[in-house]
Structures are given as structure tokens and as C-alpha cells.
Amino acid sequence: MTNRLQNKHILVTGASAGFGEAIARAFAAQGAHLELWARRLDRLQALEAEIEKSSQVEVNVQQVDVRDRDQVHAAAAAVLKRDRPVDVLVNNAGLASGFDPIHEGNVDDWETMIDTNLKGLLYVTREILPTMVARNAGHVINIGSVAGYWIYPKGNVYNATKYAVRALTEAMSVDMFGTNVRISSVDPGAANTEFSQVRLRDVERANKLYEGYQPLKAEDVADAVVYVANTPPHVMITKLVLTPTAQRSPTMIDRK
Ligand SMILES: NC(=O)c1ccc[n+]([C@@H]2O[C@H](COP(=O)([O-])OP(=O)(O)OC[C@H]3O[C@@H](n4cnc5c(N)ncnc54)[C@H](OP(=O)(O)O)[C@@H]3O)[C@@H](O)[C@H]2O)c1
């Protein structure tokens, strides 16, 4: 396949772990320059050193909590000052927090998910998308989830945020009608990252969720994101939903 990502400039949020880290490596392998954001700066710096050692690409990292509008604004301003415009924004930062039925839900968990998955995505997009419209070029790739297509027990507020991400992907796309700015989502099923440890705050319980079948790896999702970004400019993948072969819905997982 033709590599159209060489020398492109990619901003990935939530790049300190899981999908975001793998997405950063996968774009770097195509020769793309990177802007990597997350709260854990030490992790970003380790990834920056690793990528810069193994490839010729430029990597910039910034400590950003996407829930904080001022931080997002300042970090975006730093990115937009560079010589190259942002070609691809990957809105990946996100999390599930807690796993309770709605009537027992922790309101702080709800706030965290809504502030990160929904408002954080909006804050970042609001900073970067205008520059794409102005250039009549660029690509926003939102990381949604199968949780944005199917409700599952105790998924409640996480489901709601990912349904909202799906709605926003569609909304962004229709608002970009008449421009060359592409809007896509990559929507994974069960993947073994730090996601379930963060959600359950219990490593042992989290690991059990991935027993008896082959979940997605972060690299599988990164491959999908690179595929979506690498299509020719006249092609827009609107949604790419991928699950483990053993998973047919959030609750249907064939465990041997
Ligand atoms: N794993 C799955 O099964 C799965 C399936 C479908 C969709 N997803 C979605 O995929 C995305 C990535 O999840 P993952 O599986 O890679 O989980 P992960 O391994 O826990 O990584 C989550 C990333 O998001 C970052 N993040 C969280 N809150 C943030 C904030 N307030 N500001 C900036 N960055 C923040 C984390 O960095 P810091 O903690 O350093 O800030 C981390 O880099 C999420 O949107 C998630 O909802 C996951």
C-alpha cells in the first residue's frame, strides 16, 4: 500500500498508554511526525526517546489533561506555532471509571467520564479543527467504541459518552460537508490495555476479563487507525468497527 503518511504531522491524545502509545509507534513507523499528549509526562518522554532512537521523525510531548480547557488551549497553541500544520488529530484520550448499576453509580466517576471522553474531545477538536477548515485539509479520527453501538449492563454512563462520541463523529462529518476535511471513527471492542485496570481499580479482576479468548491488542487498533489515515484524500472511512473474532457484542464473548 502507498504510504501517504510520510512527513505528516499527527496529534494523538492519550498517548502514554494502550492504544495511544501504539498509535504513536505505528505513525512513526510510517515516517510521520508526532505531537503526543497525556497527563503522565514521564511515560510520554520515555516513548519520545524510544521513537526518536528508532526513527527519523520529530516527536513533541506535552503534559495535558484534556479536561482542562486552559491546558488544552496552551498545548494546542504550542502545536499550532510549529512549522507544519496538524494533518491528523486522533482523539483517543478516554476512560471508563467504575462499573456499577446506574442507581449505585459514583457521581465522581460519571463526571470524570463525561469530562474526559466527551468534553475533552470537544475542547481538543475546537482548537485544532478550525486550522483544518482554514487549510481545507486534514483528518480527525475519533476513538469510539462498540460501547457506542450497544448498551451493556453497568456500562450506563460510559455507554452514554461513547454514544455521544458516535453522534459527534457524525455531527462533525456533516458540519465538514463541502470541505476536504475528513472525519472518521475507529470503534474497537475488547482490547487488553490498561483500560479495565483503570475502570475497576483492580488489576487481578481486570486481567480476568481477558481470560479464555484472544482480545484485541493495542497494535491491532493502531493498525486500523493508520489504515484509516492512509487512505487517498478522496476516500473517507466514516466508521471502522473492529472486535476480537471471539466477540460479537459487548456481552457476547466466546471464552473457551
Ligand atoms: N481497551 C478497550 O477495550 C477499549 C475498547 C474500545 C474503546 N476504547 C477507548 O480507547 C481509548 C484509549 O483507551 P485504552 O484502551 O488505550 O486505555 P488506557 O490504556 O487506559 O489508555 C488511556 C489513555 O488515555 C489517557 N487519558 C485518560 N484520561 C486523560 C485525560 N484526562 N487527559 C489526557 N489523557 C488522558 C491516559 O493517559 P494519562 O493517564 O497519562 O493521562 C492513557 O494514555 C479510550 O477512549 C477508550 O474509551 C478502549
The ligand as a MOL file (V3000), in Angstrom:
LIG
                    3D

  0  0  0     0  0            999 V3000
M  V30 BEGIN CTAB
M  V30 COUNTS 48 52 0 0 0
M  V30 BEGIN ATOM
M  V30 1 N -9.4350 -1.1020 25.8160 0
M  V30 2 C -10.6530 -1.2730 25.3490 0
M  V30 3 O -11.2390 -2.3530 25.4780 0
M  V30 4 C -11.3230 -0.1540 24.5820 0
M  V30 5 C -12.3240 -0.5120 23.6610 0
M  V30 6 C -12.9540 0.4860 22.9380 0
M  V30 7 C -12.5750 1.8020 23.0950 0
M  V30 8 N -11.6270 2.1370 23.9920 0 CHG=1
M  V30 9 C -11.2600 3.5700 24.0840 0
M  V30 10 O -9.9370 3.7100 23.6130 0
M  V30 11 C -9.3400 4.8710 24.1810 0
M  V30 12 C -7.9860 4.5060 24.7600 0
M  V30 13 O -8.1590 3.5420 25.7660 0
M  V30 14 P -7.0860 2.4130 26.0840 0
M  V30 15 O -7.7800 1.1090 25.9740 0
M  V30 16 O -5.8490 2.6370 25.3330 0 CHG=-1
M  V30 17 O -6.8820 2.6830 27.6710 0
M  V30 18 P -5.5580 3.0080 28.5270 0
M  V30 19 O -4.5240 2.0020 28.2600 0
M  V30 20 O -6.0530 3.1780 29.9120 0
M  V30 21 O -5.0830 4.4300 27.9380 0
M  V30 22 C -5.8720 5.5850 28.1030 0
M  V30 23 C -5.0650 6.8000 27.7030 0
M  V30 24 O -5.8990 7.9680 27.8610 0
M  V30 25 C -5.1740 8.9170 28.6150 0
M  V30 26 N -6.0690 9.7850 29.3980 0
M  V30 27 C -7.0360 9.4110 30.2690 0
M  V30 28 N -7.5690 10.4900 30.8340 0
M  V30 29 C -6.9390 11.5720 30.3000 0
M  V30 30 C -7.0380 12.9660 30.4880 0
M  V30 31 N -7.9050 13.4900 31.3640 0
M  V30 32 N -6.2290 13.7820 29.7790 0
M  V30 33 C -5.3360 13.2670 28.9070 0
M  V30 34 N -5.2060 11.9550 28.6670 0
M  V30 35 C -5.9820 11.1140 29.3710 0
M  V30 36 C -4.2390 8.1220 29.5110 0
M  V30 37 O -3.1000 8.8970 29.8320 0
M  V30 38 P -2.7880 9.5680 31.2680 0
M  V30 39 O -3.4170 8.6930 32.3060 0
M  V30 40 O -1.3010 9.5970 31.3110 0
M  V30 41 O -3.3960 10.9270 31.1670 0
M  V30 42 C -3.8530 6.9940 28.5630 0
M  V30 43 O -2.7720 7.4070 27.7430 0
M  V30 44 C -10.3450 5.4010 25.2000 0
M  V30 45 O -11.0690 6.4600 24.5970 0
M  V30 46 C -11.2520 4.2060 25.4560 0
M  V30 47 O -12.5340 4.6120 25.8470 0
M  V30 48 C -10.9710 1.1900 24.7370 0
M  V30 END ATOM
M  V30 BEGIN BOND
M  V30 1 1 1 2
M  V30 2 2 2 3
M  V30 3 1 2 4
M  V30 4 1 4 5
M  V30 5 2 4 48
M  V30 6 2 5 6
M  V30 7 1 6 7
M  V30 8 2 7 8
M  V30 9 1 8 9
M  V30 10 1 8 48
M  V30 11 1 9 10
M  V30 12 1 9 46
M  V30 13 1 10 11
M  V30 14 1 11 12
M  V30 15 1 11 44
M  V30 16 1 12 13
M  V30 17 1 13 14
M  V30 18 2 14 15
M  V30 19 1 14 16
M  V30 20 1 14 17
M  V30 21 1 17 18
M  V30 22 2 18 19
M  V30 23 1 18 20
M  V30 24 1 18 21
M  V30 25 1 21 22
M  V30 26 1 22 23
M  V30 27 1 23 24
M  V30 28 1 23 42
M  V30 29 1 24 25
M  V30 30 1 25 26
M  V30 31 1 25 36
M  V30 32 1 26 27
M  V30 33 1 26 35
M  V30 34 2 27 28
M  V30 35 1 28 29
M  V30 36 1 29 30
M  V30 37 2 29 35
M  V30 38 1 30 31
M  V30 39 2 30 32
M  V30 40 1 32 33
M  V30 41 2 33 34
M  V30 42 1 34 35
M  V30 43 1 36 37
M  V30 44 1 36 42
M  V30 45 1 37 38
M  V30 46 2 38 39
M  V30 47 1 38 40
M  V30 48 1 38 41
M  V30 49 1 42 43
M  V30 50 1 44 45
M  V30 51 1 44 46
M  V30 52 1 46 47
M  V30 END BOND
M  V30 END CTAB
M  END
